[in-house]
Amino acid sequence: MEPVIFMHGFSQETMFKIVDGIKKASAEAGVEPASIAFASSTVNNMDWKIRKLIREVRKEHEYMTKGGQ
């Protein structure tokens, strides 16, 4: 499973609260919180098709969780 959560229209403060809540709930549900890739809308990604968005978010998540290696 490669979960992706994409957020749009939230303040940065609210997004951090949402991420924290999802990570807590996922751990309680038996889903590894570190497996979830989070992203928010940007000027660049608003026109992407969902398939490309998910692919790019997962690629960046893998890069970041492996320490940029």
Stockholm file with secondary structure:
# STOCKHOLM 1.0

chainA/1-69         MEPVIFMHGFSQETMFKIVDGIKKASAEAGVEPASIAFASSTVNNMDWKIRKLIREVRKEHEYMTKGGQ
#=GR chainA/1-69 SS CCCEEEECSCCHHHHHHHHHHHHHHHHHTTCCGGGCEEEECCTTTTTSCHHHHHHHHHHHHHHHHTTTC
#=GC SS_cons        CCCEEEECSCCHHHHHHHHHHHHHHHHHTTCCGGGCEEEECCTTTTTSCHHHHHHHHHHHHHHHHTTTC
//
